[in-house]
Structures are given as C-alpha cells and as structure tokens.
Amino acid sequence: MFKKRKIRIRVRCSGAIEVHGLDKDGYLDVGRWTLVWSIIRLTGLTWRLGLFLPVWVNGELARKTRRLRDGDEITLMLPMFGG
C-alpha cells in the first residue's frame, strides 16, 4: 500500500500576503507532489494576481510549476510598482 508522505517547507511572505495553515515558525506541511502554484493558492489571492507574483525557492526565482522538496524555503513578494 502507498503511504502518504508529507514534506515540510518554510514560507516567507512580504507585505499583505498571508499563507493559511502556517505554524508559528512559518512552516507548512504539504504533500510531496506540491507545486509552487499550490502555495500561491493558499494565500487567497486571485489567480490573476498569482500569475504575476514573483516567487523564490531557496533564493532562486522559481517557476510556478516547480515541485517543492522537503526543507525548501519559499518566498512570496508582491510586485513593486512606481517610479
């Protein structure tokens, strides 16, 4: 029988972004096939805004389709505008 495995990731957010389900230290337990896009969906942002949300995984700019691994650190930042 297959056993469901969870991975533990750390999530950092800037500004008004809030990820639902984080523990007090900023960690989240998710399934082992979780994509960056799945974490964006946990913010409650509209999918359109999610498309433009820059995301870093372990300090590198990441695609929304990247699969997360145990111990990854994901950083979500609202885009900056102005001049």
C-alpha positions as CSV (number, residue, x, y, z in Angstrom):
1,M,0.0,0.0,0.0
2,F,1.2,3.5,-0.7
3,K,1.8,5.7,2.3
4,K,1.0,9.4,2.0
5,R,4.2,11.3,2.7
6,K,4.4,14.9,3.8
7,I,7.2,17.4,3.3
8,R,7.9,20.4,5.5
9,I,8.7,23.8,3.8
10,R,9.3,27.2,5.2
11,V,7.2,30.1,3.8
12,R,8.2,33.8,4.0
13,C,5.8,36.5,2.8
14,S,6.1,40.2,2.2
15,G,3.6,42.9,2.7
16,A,-0.1,41.9,3.0
17,I,0.4,38.3,1.8
18,E,-0.7,35.7,4.3
19,V,-0.5,31.9,3.7
20,H,-3.2,29.9,5.5
21,G,-2.0,27.0,7.6
22,L,1.5,28.1,8.6
23,D,2.6,27.2,12.1
24,K,4.0,29.9,14.4
25,D,7.5,29.5,13.0
26,G,6.4,29.9,9.4
27,Y,6.5,26.2,8.4
28,L,3.9,24.3,6.4
29,D,3.4,20.6,6.0
30,V,2.3,19.7,2.4
31,G,2.1,16.6,0.2
32,R,5.3,15.5,-1.6
33,W,3.9,16.4,-5.0
34,T,3.1,20.1,-4.1
35,L,3.9,22.8,-6.7
36,V,4.7,26.4,-6.0
37,W,1.4,27.3,-7.5
38,S,-0.4,25.3,-4.8
39,I,1.3,27.5,-2.1
40,I,0.2,30.7,-4.0
41,R,-3.4,29.4,-3.9
42,L,-3.2,29.1,-0.1
43,T,-2.8,32.9,0.0
44,G,-6.3,33.5,-1.1
45,L,-5.0,35.9,-3.9
46,T,-6.9,35.8,-7.2
47,W,-5.4,33.6,-9.8
48,R,-4.6,36.6,-12.0
49,L,-2.6,38.3,-9.3
50,G,-0.9,34.9,-8.6
51,L,0.3,34.8,-12.2
52,F,2.4,38.0,-11.6
53,L,3.5,37.2,-8.1
54,P,7.3,36.7,-8.1
55,V,8.3,33.6,-6.1
56,W,11.7,32.5,-4.9
57,V,12.6,29.0,-3.8
58,N,15.8,28.7,-1.8
59,G,16.9,32.1,-3.0
60,E,16.3,31.5,-6.7
61,L,13.5,32.8,-8.9
62,A,11.2,29.9,-9.5
63,R,8.5,28.8,-11.9
64,K,5.0,28.3,-10.6
65,T,5.2,24.7,-11.8
66,R,8.3,23.8,-9.8
67,R,7.7,20.9,-7.4
68,L,8.7,21.6,-3.9
69,R,11.0,19.3,-1.8
70,D,11.4,18.7,1.9
71,G,13.3,21.6,3.5
72,D,12.6,24.2,0.7
73,E,12.2,27.8,1.6
74,I,9.7,29.7,-0.5
75,T,9.5,33.5,-0.5
76,L,6.4,35.3,-1.9
77,M,6.6,39.0,-2.6
78,L,4.0,41.4,-4.0
79,P,5.3,43.1,-7.2
80,M,6.5,46.7,-6.7
81,F,5.3,49.5,-8.9
82,G,6.1,53.1,-9.1
83,G,8.8,55.4,-10.2
